[in-house]
Amino acid sequence: MNPRSWSSPLGGEEAVIKILGISGSGREGSYNTALLTIAKELLPEGAELETCDVSRLPLFNEDLESDMPASVKEFKRMVREADAILFAVAEYNYSISAVMKNAIEWGNRPDNAWEGKPAAMMSASSSPRGGARAQLHLRQILVDLNMYPLNRPQILIANAQEKFNDHLQLTDERTRRLLRDLLYALAAWTRKLQGDHVLAQEH
């Protein structure tokens, strides 16, 4: 069997969905980065998750577009080759982090590598709001990128210090189930959009 395909329970083989996980935090001990690690354990069959540390990308500068740094070229390649994007959204000052905004800018210029991709988002915060304001801001940005974010379920982990242990393992079972539901929904949403795209091409 092709390593990039899997045997569907409905019969036949389907391509494996390749998800790219991006955290908006570059710090050690980040709850949001930990969510991406945990997500790898909860993926549905037929999906895989690769992560990229975007905190090491240079600051976006239009002067570098004609001769992009190697790290940026590699990042854009990963975005292009992904079937879907999973954003782990850290909130700073009522918005997304500079780390995530920088990655979005590089992905969008000079060509939009984000174009048409399904996306899901999740947040963990020590605050009582769970990163809701950052997710709302990110949704606004995804409109300009022409991406297709999931609406439900919403992963807004408030008071995260009470739901993770000292090893950054998610100990709250309800939240684990919700994260699993998000991943299954993202896989289904991606397959639907891929199917719609094929139908559109045929017509």
C-alpha positions in Angstrom: 0.0 0.0 0.0 1.2 3.5 -0.7 2.6 5.0 2.5 0.6 8.2 1.8 -2.7 6.3 1.7 -4.8 4.3 4.1 -7.6 1.7 3.9 -10.9 3.4 4.5 -13.5 1.5 6.5 -15.9 2.4 3.7 -13.7 0.5 1.2 -10.8 1.4 -1.0 -7.8 3.5 -0.3 -7.8 7.2 0.5 -4.9 9.6 0.6 -3.5 10.4 4.1 -4.4 13.9 5.3 -1.3 15.8 6.1 -1.8 18.4 8.8 0.7 21.1 9.6 0.7 22.3 13.2 1.9 25.8 14.0 2.2 27.2 17.5 2.1 30.9 18.2 4.5 30.6 21.1 8.2 30.1 21.0 8.8 29.7 24.8 9.6 26.5 26.6 6.8 25.3 28.7 4.1 26.7 26.3 0.7 25.1 26.8 -0.1 25.9 23.2 2.9 24.1 21.8 2.1 21.2 24.2 -1.3 20.9 22.6 0.3 20.1 19.3 2.2 17.3 20.9 -0.9 15.9 22.5 -2.8 16.2 19.2 -0.4 13.7 17.6 -1.8 11.1 20.1 -5.4 11.8 19.2 -5.4 11.9 15.4 -8.0 9.9 13.5 -6.8 7.1 11.3 -5.8 8.4 7.9 -4.3 11.6 9.2 -0.8 12.7 10.2 0.5 15.8 12.0 3.8 17.5 11.4 4.8 20.6 13.4 7.0 23.5 12.5 8.8 25.9 14.9 8.0 29.3 13.4 9.5 31.2 16.3 12.9 30.9 14.6 11.8 32.5 11.3 13.5 35.9 10.6 11.3 39.0 10.9 9.2 39.6 7.7 10.8 42.1 5.4 9.6 42.7 1.8 13.2 43.4 0.8 14.0 39.7 1.3 11.1 38.4 -0.9 13.3 38.1 -4.0 15.9 36.1 -2.1 14.2 34.5 0.8 16.2 32.9 3.7 16.4 29.1 3.5 14.3 28.7 6.7 11.4 30.7 5.1 11.6 28.7 1.8 11.3 25.5 3.9 8.4 26.9 5.9 6.5 27.9 2.8 7.1 24.4 1.3 5.6 22.8 4.4 2.6 25.1 4.2 2.1 24.4 0.5 2.3 20.6 0.9 0.0 20.4 3.9 -3.6 19.5 3.3 -4.8 21.4 6.4 -3.4 23.7 9.1 -3.8 23.4 12.8 -3.1 26.6 14.7 -2.2 26.6 18.4 -3.1 30.3 19.1 -1.3 32.0 22.0 -2.9 35.3 23.0 -0.9 38.4 23.7 -2.5 41.9 24.2 -6.0 40.8 23.0 -4.5 39.4 19.7 -2.3 36.7 18.2 1.4 36.7 19.0 4.1 38.4 16.9 5.5 34.9 16.3 2.3 33.8 14.5 1.7 37.0 12.7 5.3 36.9 11.3 4.7 33.3 10.1 1.4 34.3 8.4 3.1 37.2 6.6 5.9 35.0 5.3 3.3 32.4 4.1 1.3 35.1 2.4 4.1 36.9 0.5 5.0 37.2 -2.3 2.7 34.2 -3.1 -0.1 33.0 -0.8 0.9 29.5 0.3 -2.2 29.5 2.6 -4.7 29.8 -0.3 -7.8 27.6 0.0 -6.5 25.5 2.9 -8.9 24.2 5.7 -7.8 25.2 9.2 -8.6 24.6 12.8 -7.5 26.5 15.9 -7.1 25.8 19.5 -5.9 27.9 22.5 -4.7 27.4 26.0 -4.2 30.2 28.4 -3.8 30.8 32.2 -6.4 33.5 31.8 -10.2 32.8 32.3 -10.9 33.5 28.6 -8.8 30.8 27.1 -7.5 32.8 24.2 -10.9 33.7 22.7 -9.9 37.2 21.6 -6.8 35.9 19.7 -8.9 33.3 17.9 -11.4 35.9 16.8 -8.6 38.1 15.5 -7.0 35.1 13.7 -10.4 34.3 12.0 -10.4 37.9 10.6 -6.9 37.3 9.1 -7.9 33.9 7.6 -10.5 35.7 5.5 -7.8 37.7 3.8 -5.7 34.5 3.3 -8.8 32.8 1.7 -8.6 29.9 4.2 -11.5 27.8 5.5 -11.6 27.5 9.3 -13.8 25.1 11.2 -16.4 26.8 13.4 -16.9 23.9 15.8 -15.8 22.5 18.1 -14.1 25.4 19.8 -11.0 24.7 21.9 -10.6 27.5 24.4 -8.7 26.1 27.4 -9.0 28.6 30.3 -7.0 28.4 33.5 -4.7 26.0 31.7 -2.5 25.5 34.7 -5.3 23.5 36.2 -5.7 21.2 33.2 -2.0 20.4 32.5 0.4 18.7 34.9 4.0 19.7 35.5 5.1 17.7 32.4 2.7 19.6 30.1 0.5 16.6 29.8 -3.2 17.4 29.4 -4.9 15.7 32.3 -8.4 17.0 31.9 -10.3 14.2 30.1 -13.2 16.4 28.9 -10.7 18.7 27.1 -8.9 15.7 25.6 -12.2 14.4 24.2 -12.9 17.9 22.8 -9.4 18.0 21.2 -10.0 14.6 19.7 -13.3 15.8 18.3 -11.6 18.9 16.7 -9.1 16.7 15.0 -11.7 14.3 13.6 -13.8 17.3 12.5 -10.7 18.8 10.7 -10.0 15.6 8.9 -13.7 15.3 7.8 -13.7 19.0 6.8 -10.6 18.6 4.7 -11.9 15.6 2.9 -15.1 17.4 2.1 -13.3 20.4 0.7 -11.0 18.2 -1.3 -14.1 16.4 -2.7 -15.8 19.7 -3.5 -12.6 20.9 -5.3 -12.5 17.8 -7.5 -16.2 18.2 -8.4 -15.6 21.8 -9.3 -12.7 20.8 -11.6 -14.9 18.2 -13.3 -17.5 20.8 -14.1 
